Amino acid sequence: MSDSSRDTAQGAGWGAAERGAYQRLMPDHVEKLSWLNPRTLWAARNGVLASWFGDPTGRTRSRLVARQAEAGAPVDKVIRREVPDRFSFMVIGDTGEGDDSQYAVVPGFLKAGQDSEFAVIASDVIYPVGSADDYGTKFFQPYQYYPAPIYAIPGNHDWYEDLGAFMRVFCADAPPPAPEPTPRPLTGAWWQNLLWHRPRPGDGQRLADARKLRSAPGQQAVQPGPYWAIDAGPVRIVGIDTGLLGTIDAEQGAWLREVSRGPKPKILITGSPLYVDGEHHPCAIEGGGTVDDIVRDPAHHYVAAIGGDIHNYQRYPVDVDGRTIQYVVSGGGGAFMHATHTIARVSVAGVTERDFRCYPLRGDSLAFYSRLYGRRLRLRRFFTLTESEATAVIAERLGIEPGRAPGPDTRVTRRTRLVASLLGTGGRPDRASRFRLPVRKLYTQLFSPGSATYSPPFFKCFLRLDVTPEAVRLRCFAATGNRVQELDPPVEDEVTIPLN
């Protein structure tokens, strides 16, 4: 097995390395997506409109699900797969940028997943707005050689065109719901309806040709809607749709409570992680309660909750009344990398730095962003930190033992500390100030989304879960874009989750 980022800097993808062969899988022309482009931001405006004028996704989702039921989808929305008691499945999140950062994950994903029963995409199948014409190069082409079915839950970007393309691809070409009546003029609903982003006329004309890339019988899967459950061997996998704003409607909440009943061990897949960046986000349900209330209820027997949306890997083993639930973030499947160096020293729900895991390591994240902004601002000599310098200053600021030791001669200098501060590096909770916390949040929310890169290391990841009647073995694999990690994807984290 090749070195991981916890073993060596080379295992993290640093240094001189042969570039992977993933570009052979890519289309001839790749349109580079920039989240700093005003056109992209304008196309993705529905999330802002929903927060200003009210979130319409619950009503739209209800109509979509009703049409699916009329078309013959199972009322309980449970997919029953005949698999052995011992089987494997893959989870990959936030995939669809269609550029190097997505395709660099594919060779390792195919290698690690070659004997798996199915895969699940956890959030944001297609960027920037879930367009049907983007599915060819951002879904069907990259995963054309994955031999098994792929299920998905939508992310907020898939909702930016009211989920029409998602439903066509994953839910057997469900017809679009009838439009709602035009609201009264000059009301909030009227402005929302006026400004709402909708599909282009004729969008999806190339979809039939794209489907041919995944047309083998073993690749086919039809799911009963944007939220569903899969009964497979000894576990039930429950996928929920958190829409534009990271919440779920009352109708889906009632279904979630019902489908969660019973003694079968369960794994939740969600587009909005419940623990992320050292914070708890329980995910509100319209009408009362939260998703995490359901996950924590011992009668429901959840053993893990895996969320996308944030483009890295994090794991929080939370003790709930004497049993451990693994809360995982896994959104590193193909978009720009969200920083981990902005995560302060972890202390949440009894989880400390000793228990917390993340990928990329905070030092690698800081080194990555220092090079990125050094290049963009043309201040390379000032901004750029070596991976050892970044690791050392992270250890100092957080007061932690680093995941990989810095070089023996590495010094933390005034410049190193200043660059770390400018790039939003986290700190210890007891040293947090009114100034530092807003700076970290501003960095995460404003600067990170435009930070695409097109050369290794990419610090991407995906999961493989091996299920037996006794336990689930969860492994996080890395994809850097370099050939060595492509041929033998390193395991960045591993945990065995008991089912009894």
N, C-alpha and C positions, 0 to 999 in steps of 0.2 A: 504494500500500500504506500502511495506517495505521501510525502510530508504534508502536514497541514500548516495553517498560519500560526498555530500554537507551537509548532516544532521549529520552524526556520523562516527567515525572511523570504527565501526562495519558495518555500511552501505557500507563502501568501501571494506569490506572483511578482515580487520585486526582483530587480536585477535583470541581467541579460538573459533572455529566454526566447525560444522559438515560438512564434505566434501560432495559434491553433489553426486547424483547417476548417473552422466553422464558416468562413466566408464563402466556401464553395456551395453552401446550402442557400445562400442569400440570393435574392433577385438581382438582376443586372443593375437596376437603378433603385437606390434607396433614398427616400426623402427624409432628411434629417429633421427630427422634431425638436423644436426649441420652445420651452415654456416661457421664454422671455419675448416671444413673438406676439405682438398685439393681436394678430389674426387668430392665433391659437387660443389666446385668453378670451377673446370675444366669442369664439365658437364654443368654448367651455363655460359659458356664462350661466347655465341653468342652475348650477349649485348656488351661486350668489342670489339669483332670482328667488330660489326656493327659500333661502334664509331671510330674504326681505319680505316676500309676499305670502309665504306659506308653502309647505312642501306638498305637491300634488301626487307624489309617487304612490302613496297608499291607495288612492282612488284608482289610479291607472293600473296598479298591480292587481287590485281586486278584479277589474274588468278583464285583464289578461288571463288570470287564473280561471275565471268563470268561462271564458271562451275555450280554454284548454279542457275543462271538465265536459263542456258540450261536445268537444271533439273526441272524447273517450278516455282522457287521462284518468288514472286511478284517483278516487276521491280522497284517499288518505295521503296521496303524493309520496308513496313509498315504492322505491324500485327494489325488487327482490332478485338478487343475483345468486345464481347457483355457483358457489365457489367452495373449494376445500376448507376444512377447518384451519388450515395453515395456508395463508396467501399474503400477497403484498400489493400495496397500491402506492401511487405517487401523489404528492401535493406540490403544486407550483403556483406562485402568486404574482399578480401584477405583471403580466407577460408582454402585452401587445404594443410595444413601440416599433417593432419591425426593423430595428437597426442592429448594429453590432452587439449592443447590450442584451438583446433578446436572443439572437442567433448564437452567441457565445455560450449560452447555457445548454443548447440543444444536444451537442455530442455527448456530454456527460450525462444528461438526462436520459438519452436513449440507451447509453451503456448501463447505467444503474437501474433503469426501468425495463430492461428487455424481457424479463420474466414476470412482470407485474400484471395484475388482473385488470386494472383500470387506473386512470389518473383523474385528479380534480384540479381545476384552475380556481384559485381562491381570490377572486376580485379582479376587476379591470382587465378583462380579456382583450379589449381593444382601446388604444389611445388614438387621438385625443377625445373623440366623442362617440365611440362605439359604432362608427359607420359601417354599413353592410359591405361597401366596396373595399374596405380595409381588411376584411377577413381573409382574403386570398393570401396576402403577403405576411399577415400578422397572426394567422391561426393555421390555416390549411397547409401552407407551404412549410413553415418551420416544423410542424408535427406530423408531416406526411408519413414519416417512417416509424412513428410510434404505433405498434401493431394493435393496441387495445383501445377500448372506448375512452373518451374524455368527457367528463361531466364538468359543469361550471356553475359558479354563483356569480352574479353580476357585481361590479363595483360601481362607484359613483360615475365613472367615466362612461360605462356602458349605458347609464341612465340618461346621458346628455342628449340622446335622441329617443327618449321615452321607451327604451328597451326593445324597439321593434326589430333591429337586426339580431340581437341576442336571441329573441324568441324564434326567429326564422331558422337560425343555425342550430340551436340546442333543443328546441321544443317542436320539431316537426312542422315548421312553416305555419305556425299559428297565425290566423288572420289578424290584422290590426284591429284594436277595439274601435268602436264608433266614437267620433269626437264628442267632447262634452259641449253643452250649449254655450253660446257666446255670453260672457258675463256682462253685467251692466257697465256702461261707459264710465271711465275715470275711477273705477274702484281698483283696489290692489290686484284683484283677480284679472281685471281688464288689462292693466299694465303688464302683468305677468304673461297673459295670453298673447299680447302684442309683441313682447320682446323675446318670447320663448324660442330657443333654437330647435329647429325641426329638420328632418332629413332632406337632402337635396332631391329634387324631382328625378326620378329614374335611378335613385341610389339602389344598388344591389343587382344591377344588370349582369355583372360578372360573377355573381355568386354561384350559378349553376356550374360554370367551368371550374371554379375554385373547389367545389365539393368533390370533383373527380380525384383530387389529390389524396383524399381520405375516403375512398369508396369501397375498400375491402369489407367483406361482411363482418370480420372480427373487430373492425374499428367503429361500427355503428352503435349509437346510443341515442335514445330519446328520453328526455327527462320531462316530468309532468308540469314543469313551470320554473320560475326563477328561484323557488325554494323547494326543497325535496329532502327525502331520507333514503339511504341505501342500506338494506339489510344484506350483509355479506358475512357468511360464516358466523363467528361468535360475536360480532360487533354490529352496531347500527351507527352509520355516519350521517349526521344531520347537517344539512347546508341551509343557511338562512340568508335572506336578501335584505341588506340594510340601506338600500336606496341611495338617495343623494346626500342625506345628512347624517347617516350613521345611526338611524333608529329603525324600528319596525312597527308596522301598523297593528291595530287590535286584532284583525282577522288572522294575520300571520302569527301573532302572539298566542292566540287561542290554539292554532294548529301546533305551534311549538310545544305548548304545555301538554297537549294530547299525545304527540308523537314521542315525547320524552318519557312517558310513563313506562313502567315495567322494569324488570331486573336486568335486561340485556345491557352490557357495557356500551357506552356511547362516546363518540368523538364529535365535537361541534366544529364545523367549518364556517367561518364568517368573514365578511368583507371589512369588519371593524373590530380589530383586536381588543380584547377585554383588559389586558394589561400591556402597556406599551410605554417605552421611554421612562420607566420608573413610576408610572402613574396608573391608577385604576380607572377604567372607562366601562362601567357595567352595561351600557347600551339600553336606553329606555324603551319600554313598550308602551304604545299609545293606550291610554286608559289606566295605566298603573303597572308597577313592577318593572323588573329589568331582566334582560337575558341572563345575566350572571346569577340572579336569584334562582332561575331554573337550573342552571349548571351546578350550582352549589347544593341544591336539594338532594340529600342522600338517597331519596326514593327514586331519583332519576338515573343514578349510576353513571354520571359523566366522569371520564378519566382524563380528558384533554379537551382544550378549546384552541383551535388554530385559526388565526386571522391574517388576512392580507392587508393591503392598503399602504402600509409603511414598508419601504423598499430595503429591508435588511432582515436579519434573523435575530430574534430575542427569545429567551425562554425563562419563565418564572415558575418554579415549583411551589405552589401555594398550599399550605396545610389548611384543610377545611374539616374541622371536627375530627381530627385524628387520621384523615386520609389525605393523600396528595393529589391535587389536580395540576396537570402540566398546562400552563398557559403559554402559548407559542405565537410569535409573530413570524410569518414566512411570506414576505412580499418581494423577495429578491429575484424574481424569475425573469426579468427582462426590461426593466425601466431604469432610469437614473438611480444612483445609490443614495438613499437617505443616510445622513451622517449618524454614526453611533457615538462619536466623540462629544456630542452635545448632551449625552445622557449623564446626569449627575450620579454620584455614588448612590447605588440602589439601596433603598430601605423602604419597602412597601409590602404590606400584608405578611409581615414576618420573613420576607425574602431579602437576603442581604447579598453583598458582593460575592460571598463565598458560594452562594447557590446560583446566582444569576449568570447567564451565558449570552453572548452576542457574537454575531459575525456581520461585518468585519470587526476585528478587535479595535478598540477605541484608538489605539496608536496608529494602526493602519488607516483608519478613517481620517484622522487628523493629517497624516502624511499625504493621503490622497487629495484632500481639499487644499492643503497648502500648495501643492504642485499645480492644482487646477487654477486657483486664484493667482498664484504667482505668474502663470502663463497668461491668464486673461488680463491682468493688470500690468503686465510687463514689468513686474517687480520680482523676478525669479530669485535673485540673490538674497533678497530680504525675506520673502514669504516662504520659500521652499524649505521644508524640514525633511531630513532623512527619516526613515522609518524608526531608527534608533532614537533620534532626538524626540520625535513625536511620542514614542512609547515612554521615554523617561519623563517628559513633562506631564503626561497623563497620570503616571504613577504618583508624581509629586502633588498634583492638584487634587486628585481624588483620594490620596493616601491608601492606595491599594497595591497589591502584588500584581504586576502586569501578566497578561496571558502568555506573553513571550518576552523573555528578558532582553533589555537593550544591550548594545555592545559594551564591553568593560570600560572603554575609554570615553563613553558618552557623557557630556556635561549639559546640564540645564542652564542656559545663559539668559541674560535679560531679553535678547531678541527672541529666543525660543518661547519664553513666557508671554511676551507681547503678541506674537503671532498666534499662540494658543488662545489668548483672550479675544483677539480680533475675530477668530474663527468660531467663537461661541463655545469653547470647550467647557464641559461641565465641571463641577467641583463637589465639595463635601456639603451635605445639607446644613451642618452646623456653621459653615462659612458662607452660606448663601446670603446675598444682599438684595435690596430692592432693585438695584441696578443690574446685577448679573442675570437674574432670572428672566426679566424682559428681553435682555440681549440674546440669550440662548433661544427663547421662543421666537424672536424676530428672525434670527438666523435660520432656524429650522423651517419656519413658515414662508419666508420671503426669498432667501438666497438659495436654499437647497433645491427647489423645484426646477431651476434653470440649469442645474449642474450636470448636464449630460457629458459623457466622454466617449471617445471612439477608439481608444487604444488601451490595451491591458495594463495593469490588472483592473478588472471590472468589479470584483467582489460580489458576484451573483451567487444565488443558492437555490436549492430545491430540497424537498424531503422525500424520503422513502420510509414507509411504515410496513413492517413485517408483523403480521398478526398470527398468533397461535391461541388456542383455548385458554392459555395461562397468562399471556402477556402480549403487549405491543412493543416492538423495538422501533423507536423513532430515531432516524439519523438525518442530520443536515449535511448535505454535500455541497462543496464549493465549486464554482466555475469562475476562472479568472480571465479566460480568453487565451491563455498560454497552452501550448501543446501538451506539456507534461501533465497538467491538471485535466486536460481534455481526455487523454488516454486512460488516466487512472484518477477519477475524481476523489479528492481527499475528503475525509469525514471531519467536519469541524465541530460537531457536537453529537452526542449519542446518549440516549436514556432509555431504560427499560421500564415500561409502565405496567404494573400488575393489573390483571382484570378481575381478580377475585377479591 
